[in-house]
Amino acid sequence: MGDPVVDCFEVTASEPFLSQVSHFLTAAPTRGAAAVPKMAMDVLSCEVMRVLQLTDSCIVPISYQVPRKASQDFHADLYPDTVGCTPAQSAEEWWQGGNKQVDKVSLNPDKRSQAKAPSANKVPPPKNLPIGRSKEEGSPGLSTSSSPQSTASSSAAPSRSPSSTSGPSSGSLPSPSQTVKAIQNLMGPSSKFRHIQGAVGHRDTHITNLKALNLTTPGECNGFCANRLRVAVPLSTPGGQIAVLELSQPGKISDTFLPTLQNTVNVADLCWDPFDTRRLAVAGEDAKIRIWRVPEGGLTETLTEPDVILQGHTEKIYSIGFHPLASDLLVSSSYDLTVRLWDLEKGAEVMVLSGHQDQIFALAWSPDGKLLATVCKDGKVRLYDPRQSTKPVQEGPGPEGHRGARVVWVCKGKYFLVSGFDSISQRELSLYSLESLSSGPLARTNADVSPSTLIPFYDPDTSLLILTGKGDTRVCIYEIVQEQPYFLECSSFSSHEPHKGLTFLPKTACDVRDVEVARGLMLTRTTIEPLAFKVPRVKKDFFQDDLYPDTAVWWEAALSASAWLSGSNGQHRTTSLQPKDMTPVSKAPKEAPVKKYMPSSYYLEEKTDEQKKDELLSAMVAKLGNLDDPLPQDSFEGVDEDEWARYLAQIVVMGAQVVGRAFARALRQEYAASQAAAQARGRSGQQSAATSSITGMSVQEAQQILNISTLTPEQIQENYEHLFKANDKSVGGSFYLQSKVVRAKERLDEELSLQEQDKQKKQQNTQT
């Protein structure tokens, strides 16, 4: 498992019992494999085995075929009768002692009955899996696989002469544009963020020595909040104190003095004004909302008097939130089952929304600021249009669990997502469409089991949904799409210790040069640590414009509170995240394909004589170079005849040494292989054995290479011409394979000559 190498062996009853047939690399690591039943083989293409490889994202069929000249004929020697699909006996008969065997069936298409043919035969086998090259490159010959995944590894397999009766040849992968792509389409879309990586920033960027952290904030509160300049953290000290820390001043917090905001009551929720980095809204358990203004440059002393105190709720407040477009507009929910809108400029309540029957878990504004969504403990989700009515305009079934929930808008306001619990207290995500809210969730997906509610954070630029809960160590990431399956799961991030909260900074804080798509702050028991989420990309020198569309400038107000209340609508302007000195990757010049290198295990394997000869032949051809290249003397200009003669002599000597050494090594290897082959084959006649010893090839091996059973000059010439062309380097073959074909023909021609000489001697003896 996890190995990108696929090996095929032939098992025999005599030594060697196990012989390797093929060895090649796959495009992805293997997570599992299964063999296709024999009845599903494409017998007319000489397919003897098909294996399905399971990878991380798809299922890849790998076909093994035997090269035959007449590939469209049924070869009975390759396909003996196989076990059929009809049971031989029932379970009751077996219990009574029956030992019947399953009847065998023929794989010959002409003999196979359509009535007994299994349904697997109706599945068309892959037609783009011939041995040696793809369908477009011509008929299969003596070549090994020419696919990129198996080219380099074909030489690592033990040398094995192609046989008309022996095992399968090297397996070949299907065309990615046909088979793999079709299977991936069946499995559904995949996210381009599926390999996203989370990483904690360097320790120098941490805020440390944080003491007396308030760990009992309500579940409706995120635990802390941050903007692009500073972070606010509730403390457990008396008086509902909140520490305000500057992000530009990381390091250890002083043990002696920490300036805070004194709220006098416990904090229920808090949030920064998105359009004012100095204004902080804090909801207390006394049903009041306090608006604080941090001094320019940060908090240097403890503040006890807020700028504004908003009163109107009669019971404890759940949550608060600013309007995404209009300035000075705040919304809050309370135990009094109401949702109230506040005009901070006037310091007064402007609207009260009703209709809830139980605790309001969470609320969220739509991206255009027109609608407000709420999720309630009474098991319903509600949609409000505050400027039209104080009653909900739509209602729908919400989460079945009553432990808490969160709501966030996704997909440009066409959907909103609720994070809650099901009836058995398992965390789940539910996606709702505005067009069918009353019919329930459009899609659901289950998460893990945990007592804390998953807090969602959504990035509208990338459609990434990042979720985590208080006390969790895992951060889940999904990409939300507007079609099935709606949730595309990506890689998750795990921290070393449970975190107490997570919040995210504006998109402008991301390092686009390092392909960072989101940056947040993680709150632990004693520290605040930056957390970056990056997408692995190769061309980091270019701006990844597919990941960074123009982002909304949501930190600038589009209209005032009075304008929005009077019916006006606005929209944020957008800005590009592309640095001026970077080129978009969509305009990057195309590069030549990178050479794929073999794993180290390939170079450590013991190589056979045939592999060594193949490498020597390739080295010789590479050293000889191209005959069309300009000669070395063409580059020597302005050299007199005597000096040129010395240069020419050096070139000739060096070339002779290089070619001579290569030929000497090749001859030594060939001589050793010839001697070993002659000793292994035995003697079948003095002259024939001597010829085999010289050529290093027996008659039987030559017949197998040329696929000839009867020695006739016509048949030898015909098969030779076909195989020589089929293994030409221009169509995916190699010089080594062509040399094997040539040597096979020479050996058979020599054998015919010897037979003719024996025949003449016998005639002379008879006449004498």
ABEGO torsion letter per residue (X at the ends): XGBABBBBBBBBABOBABBBABBBBBABBBAEBBBBBAAABBAAAGBABBBBBBBAABBBBBBBBBBBABAABBBAAABBBBBBABBABBAAAAAAGBABBBBBBBABAAABBAAABBAAAABBBBAAABBGBBAAAEBBBABBBABAAAAAAAAABBBBBBBAABBBBBBBBBBAAAAAAAAAAAAEBBBAAAABBBBBBBAAABBBGBBGBBAABBAABAGBBBBAABBBBBBABBGGBBBBBBAABBEBBBAABBBBBBAGBBBABBBBBAABAABBBBBBAAGBBBBBBBBBGEBABBBABBABBBBGBABBBABBBBBAABBGBBBBBBAAGBBBBBBAAAGBBABBBBGBABBBABBBBBAAGABBBBBBAAGBBBBBBAAABABBABBBBBBABAAEBBBBBBGGGABBBBBBBBAAGBBBBBBBBAAAAAAEBABBBBBBBBABBBBBBBBAAAGBBBBBBBGBABBBBBBBBABOAGBBBBBBBBBABBBAEBBBBBAAABBAAAGBABBBBBBBAABBBBBBBBBBBABAABBBAAABBBBBBAABBABBAAAAAAGBBBBBBBBBABBAABBBAAABBBBBBBBBBBBAAAAABBBBAAAAAAAAAAAAAAAAEBAABBBAAAABBGBBAAAAAAAAAAAAAAAAAAAAAAAAAAAAAAAAAAAAAAAAAEBAEAAAAAAAAAAGBBAAAAAAAAGBABBBAAAAAAAAAAAAAAABAAAGBBAAAAAAAAAAAAAAAAAAAAAAAAAAAAAAAAAX
